[in-house]
Amino acid sequence: MSASEIRERYTSYFAKNGHTLLPSSNIVPKSDSTLLFTNAGMVPFKQFFLNPSAAPYKMVTTVQKCVRAGGKHNDLDQVGYTPRHHTFFEMLGNFSFGTYGKREIIHMSWRFITEELKMPVEMLRVTVLETDDEAYDIWKTEIGLDPKRIVRMGPEDNFWSMGNGEGPCGPSSEIFWDTQDPRYSEEDDERWLEFWNLVFMQYHRSADGELKLLDTPCIDTGMGLERVASILQHKKNNFDTDEFQTIISSIDQILPNASSLSPETALTYKRIIADHLRASTFLISEGVYPSNTGRGYVLRRIIRRAVRAGRLLGIKGGVLSELYPSLETAMGKAYPEIVERREPVISVIKSEERAFLNTLDKGMALLDGIFANGSDDKTISGQDAFALYDTHGFPVDLTQIIARDHGWTVDLDAFDQIQRGSRERNRASWKGGSAKKDVLTSEIESTCLEWQDLSVQSRFSGYELDAESTAKPIAAKIIASKELSNGDALVVIDPCPFYATGGGQQADTGVIKVIRDGTGDIRADIAHAFTVKNAVALPNGQATLLHLAEAASQHALLDVGQQVTATVDMDRRYGNAVHHTATHLLNAALRKVLGNTVMQAGSLVQQSGLRFDFTSSPLTSNQIEKVESLVNQAALANTFVQVHQMTLEEAKAQGAIAMFTEKYSVDSVRVVEVPGVSMELCGGTHMHSTRPVYPFQIISEGSIGAGTRRIEAVAGISASEWLRQQLGYAQSAARTLEAKKLSALDSKAQQLVAKNKELHEKVDKWLQTAAVNVEAIATYATTLGKTNVLTTIHILAPQAETADKRRSSSNSSGNMRLVSERACYLRDTQPRSAHVVIQGNAIALSVDTNSVSDARAGALLRELFVRLPGKGGGQDTLALGKLQSAVTALDQVTRLL
């Protein structure tokens, strides 16, 4: 039975049994900041286990995309080496929020595996919590399972909870398959493969560990698709199942004919590549891009491990991008988004592969040198591991894998210490109240979760405000209130006209005024006015928290039930609305100019401007002009902006664009349409027509990461102000350059550039002459490197002191261009020796690699810095750097060598 058929049978079975089939939630969890990735099928429903009455569907079934790589749930290092570890996997799940319990799910699950999947009873066994007599009796008496096949286990195996703290929890029952591994007897646990876990959430654990029965018991089950596929396809290894084999067979087609690897080792690398292709594709398709932090760094590690595995198999170029069609064949029917987003995903993968391939060989050469030189304890030092990470882009876990392959280890403690030191130095110049901010953020997040658990709800009335009108107070009532440790406060009011941060749009701000007589009459006397500095939505979107500034002295006025008036800052709302409508027009223009494969990767909409991230190669100046022109044409058309409510399927059928990093309701979505131009799923605030977007001006376009571009732009009033400012700059430049008209600025600038170029050419000519004729005040012959490369050190006289030099903090900085030119001259005229040229702090090292084949300038300079402290680097024939202390005499060098 294929993996595709298993998905279909599972979801159809539970749908026939009254469950609502929901699409997979995003891999990046939207309502759980404690997780890097969705790592289990129940993650999207955690809030409903905490509060079952709030669940919109009482019985649900899903096929959830999951990733376990990074954080405490990390299977990355085991992938390829074991039969069942994956970074990306699929979890088949069914859930009940108070509709059925233990008895029903045991019967349903047993019917599914024995009747639908036709698993032989004699190949199955189950486990139950040792104290769960009810589950034991159901399996034994009602299902009729032989008691020998029902194993009682302790809570470490058969009791599930949300971490170690308080919350819903309960016993579980796991279903196992007999692998018939001849190495183990039937009594050995290692012989049995667990493939389905049934969790009976019937207790609530308090903070002190006490268990109390829940008023509404819930059910949570999870079945690993890859494991079930291996069982039904009679495979001992998940990687031998059909979808993996589609990818692995494609790897075989691009391999070189000859390989020095053993078949077992080669197969391990193929499995790593197949797994990592799946993970990287789904992460990128949901808006995760390679970077050096957080989720982006996990993705970078995954792609780079795959590139290294491909290189070991003999594949010289990128590997994942070449194999993408095989993934489409294997999983494109189940997940059409990987087909729809093919071009942008491949673009990101190719960019990251190229970036790593550029440094891979140099990093491997450094590692090969470490292995060749040997070490008593066969340990790569923390310094070397950090150099590989910082200079060559080697994630430390990749260095560990390479070390393990050579029988070495990595000094991780030293690496961590060096990395921490580097981060602390990088933060040293940053100024701000980060610790205070972290405490405040934590308070706000915990309040969000607390009020969500209490089912706090309010109606958002912000769409009823006209962005082009003046501010009007709205009568409302406080339904939740809390004072923060810094003297601010959080409240929820109903109704609430303030738009919360979301969809890239910044929150509304404004004022809440407490009505003195409590009548709700907006004309009544005001007791106090509170400034609304931010608005944050609960994770479930059912209410908006308003962050009030400096509320401590008047917090007693913010009691629940208090009548207030709420006034939104309409200048800010207007600016936000203009730029949100402009963002939609920009997205449409980009798709028209670059093609429909453009994917939005993020946005920021604010009063003063917009920022739009998207997947693409760099735009030409002509393309930028076309995009700008299309937006301005759409703005000047003065088209009415229409808002519709419809089902998600209806929206997709009409061609509405969905932001793939967002999660939408199946039953009702808000669609914002500019007829004939744009149609997007969007919850933000917009203008009534496109006219206020004019003029639209792109300020900048550039790269923010592998395959990802960023446009910054302004529209409407903000664009007019920006253009007026640019005109001021141009007029000032014209006065400075003595240009009588602005149109003459270009020719004046060209004249200045030509004059500057002429002066640089004169300086270059002088430096070349000086490099040939300059005499060293001292020279010294020595050897460098492990191969004892003959090296001549040349000390040049300090630069002539000038008035500028006397005013500077150091008059011994040296002329870097002069020492560089001199080193190159000596390399070309005296090639049988490496040359070190020093003037003040400036140092250059050159070597003719054709004459001195076992020497590299960059490596020699790094070794020299061990004894003569400094920083720098370079290529094989020339390396440049700066010494910590200026050198003016030869003995300053010789005493250290």
N, C-alpha and C positions, 0 to 999 in steps of 0.2 A: 504494500500500500504506500503510495507516494506521500510526501510531506504535504503537498497541496490537498490531496484527498483527506488526509487526517484533519487538517484545518476545517475543511468543509463539513466533515462528519461530526466533528466535535460541536461546532457552533450550531449546526442544524439540529442536532439532538437536543441541546439545551433550549434552543428557540422553540422546538416542538413541546418542550416541557415548561413553557410559560416564561422563559427568560427573554429579556430584551437584548438583542445583539448590538453592542456598541463598538465603534472603531477603536483601534489602539490609541491610547493617549500618547503624548509626545515623550520622547526619550528624556528630554530635559524637563523635569517636573516643575510645573508652574506654581504649585501650592505647597511645596515642601522644600524650604531653603536648607534643610539638613542633609540633602542628598545631592551628589553631583549628577547622577543619572537615575532614571527609573530602573530599579534592579529587581523588581518582583511584580507580579500581576496585580497585587492588591494595592500598590502605592497610590494609584489615582483615586482610590476609594477610602483612604484612611480617615478622612473627615466624616464619612458616613458610618464607619464602624464606631466612631466616637459619638455620633449623633444620628442613629438610624432613621429617626423621624424626618430628617431633612433630605433623605435620599429621594431623588426624583423618580427612580425606578427601584422597585423592591426586589427584583430578581434580574441579574445581569450576567451576560457571558461575553468574554472578550478573547482575542488573541493579542497579547501585549508584547510590544517590542521592548527588550530589556538590554542594558549594558552593564557589565561588571568589569570595570577597569578604572583604577584610581580610587582614592579614599579607602575606607576600611573594607569595602566590598570590591576586591581586586583580584581577578583571575588572570591578569595579563601574563605573568611570568610562567604560568603553567600551560598556556595555550600551545598546542602542537605536540607537546611532550606527553600529554595524558589523553585518554580516549574521550573525555567528556567536559573538559574546561573550554569555555568560549568567552570572548569579550562581548559579542552580540549573540543573543538567543531569544527564542520566542516562548512565552508562557501561556498555555491554554488555561483559562480560568472561568469559574462560575461562582457567583456571589449572591447571598441572600441577606437582606437587611430586615430581618424580623418575620419573613414569610414562612420559612421552613427551617428545620433543625437537623439534628444528628441523624435521626432515623431516615428522613427523606433523602439526605445526600448520600448516605451509605447505600441505600437501594438504587438511587439514580446512577451513582458511579459504577456500581457492580454490573448493572444492566448494560451500561455503555461499553465497558471493557470486555464483557463476555458475549454480548449479543451484537453490538455494533462493530467492535474490533475483533471479536471472535478469538480472544485470548483463552487458551486452555486453562481450566481451573487448576489443574495439577501443576501449572507453572507459576502459580501466584501464591503469595502469602501477605499477611497484613500485620501491622503493629498497632498497639493501643497503649495509652498511658496506663501504668501498672495499677492505678486506683480507679480507672474508668470502667466500672463494671457494666454500665449501660451500653457503651460501645462494644465491649466484649460480647455481651449477650445478644446484641443485634447481629453481629457477625456470625456468632455461633448458632443462635436459635432461628433467627429470621432469614438470614442469607444461607444458612446451612453449611458454613465453612467448617472443615475439620479443625478441632481445637489445636492440632499440631501446627496448623497454619496460621494461628493467631498468637502473636508473641507480645507479652507485656513488657514495656520498656519504661525507664525512668524519665523524669521531667526534662533531663538534658537532651533527650531524643524526641519526646512526644508531648511537649508542652510549649505553645507558641505565645510570644508576647511582643509588643512593639518596643524593642530594645529592653533595657533593664529597669525603666521607670514605671510610673503609673499609667494606667490605661486599660483598654479591652485586652483580654487574653483568654486562653483556654487550652484544653487538651487537643491532641490531634491524632489522626489515624493515617498511617502511611501504607501505600500499596507497593509491593515489590514483585519483581520478575526474576525468575530463576535463570541465571546466565549459563548454568551448567558448566561453569569453568572447572575443568578437571583438577585444577590445583587445590580446590577446596571441597570439603564435604558439605552435605546439605545443611548441616548445623552451623557452618561458618558464615558470619555476616558478610564477608567479602564476596561470597558467591551471589548475593542478592542485590539487584539493582532497583533502587527506589525511583519510581517515576510519577507518583501522584500523591500529593499531600492534602488531606482533608482536615481543615482546622475548624474546631467547634468553639467559637468565641462566646462563652457563656458566663465569664467572670469579669469583674473590674478589679484590678490590683491598685490599692491605695498607695500613697507615698511611703507608708510604713510597711508595705508588703502584704497587708491583709487582703484576702480574696472575698469578694461579695458577688452573689449571683446578679447578672444583668437583668434589667426589666425586659430588654429586647435582645435575645440572643441572635447572633449573626453567624453566617457560614462564609468561609474563605477557602477556596481550593486552588491548587496550582499544579499543572502537569507540564513538564518540559517537552516541547515538541520534538526537539532533536533526540531526546532519549526514547520517546515512544516510536519515532521513526526507525531508530536502530533496532528496536525490538521487533517491529512488524516487518522490517526488511531483512531480519536475521543477520544483523551486523554486530560485530563486537566493539566497533568504534564508531562514534557519531560522524566522524569525517568520511566514513565509507557510505553514508546514506546519499540518496539521489541528488539533493540540491548541492551538497558539498562536492560531490563527484563531478557535477557539471562544470564547476569552477576548476577543480583539480585537473580534469582532462584537458581544459584549455591551457593550463600552465604547461602541461607536457608538450603542447603544440608550439610554444615559443621558446622552449629550452634548446640550448646548443646541443649538438650531437654527442660530444664527449664530456664526461664529468669524472672528477676524481673522488666524488663523494660516494659513500656506501648507499645502497638503495634505502636503508632505514633512515639515514641522516637526511637524504634528499626528500623523503616522504614527510619528515618532520617539518622541513622548511616549506614545502608545498601546503601543508595544513595551516601553518602560520599565515601564509599569504591568503589562503582562502578565507580564513576567519577574519583577518584584518580588512579584507576587501569589503566584507559585509558590514563590519562595525564602522569603518570610515565613511562608507557610502551613506548609511542611515544617519550618522551624526551630521555630516555636511548637508544632507538633504533637509535637515531640521534646523539649519542655521548655526551649527557649531563650526568654527573655522580654526585652523592651526594658529597657536600663539604660544607664549611662554608662561601662561598662567591658567589655572582652573581647568575647565573642560577643554579649552583649546590646546592646552599642553598635553592632556591625555590623548587627544586626537593626533597631535604631532608625534607623540611616542609610538602610537599604533602604526601610523604611516611609515615612520622611519624604521621600525622593526621589520616591516614588510619589505622595504627597499633593501635593507641589509640581507634579508633572507633570499631575495631575488638575486642579489649580487653573488652570494655564496653558491647559488644554483647556476651561475654563469651568465645571468641576464644583466647586460651592461647598463641599460637605460631604466626608465620607469617600468614598474610591473603592474601596479594596481590599475592604472589608466588603460593599459593594454587589455586587461581582463574584464573590464566593465561590461562588455556585451554578454559575457557568460553569466554574470550576476543577473542581468536583465532576463536572460533565458530562464534562469533558475527561479527567480522570485518576482519578476516583473508583473505577473498576473495577480499575485497576492498583494503586491504593493506597487500600484501603477505610478506612484510619485517618483520612483527611481528611474522610470522611463521618461516621464514628463520633465524631470529636472536633470536629464543626462548631461547636457552641455555644461551647465554651471558646476555640477559636481565634479565632472572630469577635469574642468579647468582648475579647480582648487587642488585636486589631487596632483595634477601634473606640475603645478607651480611648487607645491611642497616637495614633490619628488626631485625636481630640478635643484631646488635649494639644498637638499641634503646630499644629492649626488656631487655637487660642487665641493663639498667638504669631506665626503665619505673617504676618499682615497687618502687624503692628508691625515685624517684621524686614524685610519687603519695603519698607515705608515708609522705614526707615533706609537700605536699599540704594539705593532710588530717589533719596533725598536725596544720597547719595554720588555716584551717577552724574550727577545734575543739576548738582552743584557743580563737577564736573570735577576732573581731575588731570593734570598735565603728562605723567606716564608711564602714566596710566590703570591705577593700581595701588591696590587696596584695602589699607589699612594693616593691619599685624598687630593693632593695638589694636582697630580696627573689626571685623576678622574674629573676634577673641576675644570682643568684646561680643556679636556675633551668636550665637556658640557658647554663651557662658556665660549670657546673659540671655534670648535668644530661641530657644535650642535648635536653632540651625542647625549641623549638622555642617559642618566646614570644607570637605569635598569638595563639599557642596551649594553653599556660597558660591562655590567655584571654578567650578562649572558655570554658576551665574547670571552670574558675572563673565565667563566665556568667551562666553556668549550676547550680552553687551554689548560684547565686544571688549576686556575688561579682564583683569587678572591679580590674584592675591592674594600679598601678601608673606608666604610661608609660613615663611621663616626667622624673621621677627619674631614671627609667630603662635606657632611652636614655642617660641621663647624665653619669651614671655609665659606660655604654657601650662605650661612647665617651672617657671617661677617660682611660678605659682599652686599647682602640685602640691607644690613644696618647702615653701611656706608652710603648706599644709594638713597636711603631715607633721611640721612643726616641733614641734608639741605632743605628738606620739606618742613614747612612750618604750619601748624594747625592743631586744633583740639581733637585729634583722632580718637584718643581714649574716651573723651567725653561723648563724642559722636557715636562710638561703638556701644556705649552704655545706653544712650538714648535710642539708638536703632533697635537694640535688643528689647527695650521696654515696649516700643511700638509694635514690634513683631509679636511679642508674647501677648500683648493686649488684643491684637488682631485675632490670634488663635483662640484666646479666651472668649471673646465676644462671638466669634463664629460658633464655638461649642455651645454657647448659650442661645443660639439662633436669633441673634440680634439682626433685625431687618429694617430697612428704610427704603422709601421710593425715591429714585433719582428724578428730579424735575428739571434738570439743567437743559434738556433739549427744548423746553418751552421758552427759554430766554432767546431773544433776538440779539445776535452778536453785534448788530449795527445800531441797537437802541441804547438809551441811557440806563444807568443802574437803577433797579427797582427792588425794594425790600420784599422778601417773601416770608410770610408767617410760617413758623414751624415750632416743633416741640422737641426738647432734649429727651432721648430715650436711653442713652448710656453716657456715662461720664467717669473720667479718671484723671487724677492729678499725677504728673510726672515728676521725677526726682529733681529735675532742673528748674521746677517752678512753672513749666508749661502745663497744658492740659490736653486731653483727648476727649472729644464728644462725638456722638452720633445724633443727628437731628432728622426729623421726619416731618415733611418731605425735605429732601436735600438738593439744592440747586448747584452745588459745587461739583465740578468734574474732577474725578480722582486721576492721578497719574496712571496712564495706561495707553497701550497702542502707540507708544513713542511720544504721546502728547503730554506736556507738563500740566500739572494740576492747576485748577483755579485757585485764586486767593481772594481775600475780601474781608468782610467784617460780620461778626455776629453780635447783635445787641439784645441784651436781656430786658424784657418788658417789665416795668416795675409792678404794675397791678395784676399781671398774670392773666389778663383777659384774652390775650392773643390779638388784640387790636393794634395794628401796626402804627396807628396814630398816637398810641398811649405813650406815657413818659418812659424814658430809657434809664435803667439803673446803671448799666455799664456796657461799654463796647469792647469786644474782644477781637483781636486781629487773627484772621485765619491765614497761617503761613504755609500750610500744605494740606493736601487731601489724599488719603490712601484707602484703596478699596480692600475689603476683606478678601481672602483667597477665593471664597465661593462667589464673590461679586454681589452678595445680598445686602451690603451696606457700605457706607463710606465714612471713614474716621476723619474728623477734622482736627488738625493740629493747631491749637490756640497758643499764641505767644504770651509769655509773662502773665500767667493767669493765677499765680499762687495767692496773691492778696485778695482776689475776688472769687476764689474757687467755690465758695459757699453759694454763689449765685447760679452755679452750674448743676443744680440738682436735677435728677431725673423727673420729668414732668414739667419743668420750667418752660414757659412760653418765650420764644425769641423771634427776632427777625434776622433773616440772612440776606446779605447783599454781596453779590459777586462783583469783583473788580472787572468792569466791562472793557476797559482798555486792554488788559491782559487777555481776556476772553477773545476780543476782536483780533488781536495779533496772533493768538494761537489758532483761531479759526481760519484766518487768511492763509497761514503757513501750512495748515493741515490740508486745506483744499489744494494749495499749490503742490504739496507732496503727492497727492493723487495725480495731478496733471503731469508732474515730473515723471512719475513711475510710468504713466501711459506713453509719454514722449520717449523715454529710454527704450521701452519695448518696441516702439515703432522704428526707432533709428537703429537699435542694436539687435532686434529680434526678440521673439517671445521667450527665449531661453533665459533672459535676464531674471534673476531672482533677488527679491528684496532681502537684505541681510540685517536690517535694523534701521531705525530712524529716530530722530529727535525733533519734535515740533515745539517751538517756543515763541514767545511774543516777538522776539527780535530777529528770528530767522529759522532756518531748518537745516537739518543734516540728514542725508539719505545714503545708506550703505547698500551696495548691490554687487552681485557677482558678474565680473566682466574682465576683459583685457583692458589696457589703458585706452581712453578715448582720445581721438585726434582733435585738434582745434576745430576742424570742420564739423565733426560730430557734436562737439559741445555747442557750437553755434546753432546747429540744426535743432538740438534738444531745447535750447533757450528760446528759439524762434517758435517752435511748436507750442510751448507753454504760453508764450505771450499771445499767440494767435487764439488759443483756446480761451485765455482770459478776456481778450477783447471781444470775443463772440458773445459775451454776456449771457451765457447759457445758464438756465435755472438748474440748481443742484437738487436732485430728487433723493428722497430717503424712503426705502421700502422695508417692510418686515416680511420674511418668507422662510420656508424651511431651507436647511442647508443644501439638500438635493436640488431644490428649485433654483437656488442661487448659483450652484455649480452649472446647472443645465443652461442658465442664461449667460454663462461666461464670466461670472464674477470672480475676481482674483482674491484668493485667500492668503493671508500672511501665514506661511507654513509653520512658524514658531508659535502660533497662537492656537488655543483650543476653543472650538465653537460648539454651541448647542446644536443638536441635530434637529430639534423641533422648530426653533425660531432664531434667525440671525438678522442683523441690521445691515442693509446694503445701501451704500452711498453711490449714487450714479450721476455722472455728468454725461447726459445722453450724447452718443456718438463719439465719446472720447474715453471715458473711464467708468468702470464698475468694480467696486471693491467691497469686501466685507469689512466693516469699520464701526467702532463704537464711539469715535471721536466727534468733536464739535466742528461744524463747517459753516461757511458763508451760504447765503441763500442763492447767490449767483457767482459766476467766475470773475466778474468785472473787477472786484477789489483786489484780485491777485496781481493785476497789472500795476507797475512793471515788474517783471520777474528777471532776476539777475543771478547767474552762477558766479560765485566768488572764487571757488577753488574746486579742483578735481584731482584726486591722487589715491595712492595705494594705502591701505591700512592692514594688509596681510596677504597671504597667499591667495591670488585669484579674486580678491575683494577690493572694490573701489569705494571711495567716499566723495559725494558732492556736498558742498556747503553752498547755500543760496539764501537770498532774501527776496521778499515779494511785497507788493503794495506800498504802504507808507514806509516800511523799513527799507525797501529797495530805493525809494525816492531819497531818503535820508542818506543812504550809502552812496548813491550816485552823486549827490550834492557834496559829500565829503571827498569823493575821488576827484571831483572837479576842483575843489580847494587844493588838493595835493598837486594837481597838474598845474594850476595857476602859480603855486609857490615854486615849483620846479622851473617853470618858464621864466620867472623873475630871476632865479639863481643862474640859469643858463643864458640869460639875456635874449630869450626868444620873444619876438614881438607878438607872435600869435601862437596859440596852442598847436596849430597845425605844423608849426616849425619845430616843435619839441623833438620829433623823431630825428630830423636831420642834425639838430644840435647834439642829441645823445649819440648819434653815429659818429660825429666828429670827435666827441670825447672818448668813445670806445677806441677809435682809430689811434688817437694820440696815446692812450693808455697802452695799447698793443705795441706801439712803436717804442715806448719807454721800457716795457717788459723785454722786448727783443734786445734792446741795448744792455739791459741788466743780464740777460741770459748770455749774451756774447762776452760780457765782462767776466761772468762766472766761469765760462768755459776757458777763457784765457787764464784766469786766476787759478783754476783747477790744475792747469798744466804747469804753471810757473810758481805756485805757492810752495814754499819750503817748510818742511816740518822743523820745529825747534828741537825735536828729539824723536828717535825711532827705537823700536825694541822688537827683537825677534823672539817668538815663543811658539808653543803649539797649543791647539784648542781641539776639543771634541774627543770622543772615545777612540777615534782613529788617528789622533795626534796630527792634525792638519797644521802644516807650517804656516804661521801667521805673523805678519809684520804690523806692529802698532805704530801709528804716526800721530804725534801730538802737534797740532797747529798752534801758532801764537794766538793769544786772545784777540777778539775784535778790537779795533781802535775805539777808544772811549769818546763818546759824543755827549753834547748837552742833554739829549734825550736819554741816553744811557745813564748819565749821572743822576737824572731824576727818577729812573726806574729802580725797582727793588733789587735788580741783579744786573751787573754789567758783564756777566760771563755766560750768557745763554748760548752763544755760538751761532754760527750761520749754518742752518740745516742744509740749505741748498748748496752751500760751498762744500761741506764735508761729503755730501752725496755725490756731487760732480767729481770731487777729488778721488773718492773711493772707486767710482766707475772708471776714471782715467787710469788709476793704478791697476785695476782688474784687467783692463784691456792691454796695458803695456807691460805688466809684470804678472802674467796669468798663472805662474806656477806656485803662487802663494796667495793665501787669503789676506785681505787687508782691512785693518781697523783704523779709521780716521776719526780723531776726536778734536773738537774745538769747544772749550767751555763745557756746557752740558750736552751739546749735540754730538751724536755718535752715529757713524755709518760703518757697516761691515759688508764687504763685497768678496765674491769668489767666482772664478771662472769654472763652472762645473764640467766643462769639456776637458780642462787640464787637471782639475782636482775632482775626480768623479765621485768620491765618497764624502763630499762636503756639501752642506746646504747653509746658505747665509743665515736664514731665519733660525735654524737650530743652533748654529754656532753663537749667534747673538744671545739667545736665551741662556745658553750655558755660561757665557761671559757675564750676564747679569747676576748669576749666582754669586760671583766673587766681586763684581763691580756693579753695585746695585743700580738698577734703572728699569725703564719700561719701554717696550717697543716690539717690533716684529717686521716681517717682510717676506719676500719670496725666496726662491732658490739662489739667485745671483746677487741680490741686494736687500739688505735689511737696515732699517733706520730706527733710532730711538733717542731717548733723553735720559741722561744720568741724573741720579739724585743729587750728586755734588759735582760742581764744575771742576774740570781738570785743567790745570795750568802748568804742571810740571810732571815729568816722566815718573818720578818716584811715587806719585799718588796712585799710579797704576801698578808699577812693578811690585810694590809691597803687598798688594792684594792678590797677585797672580801666583 
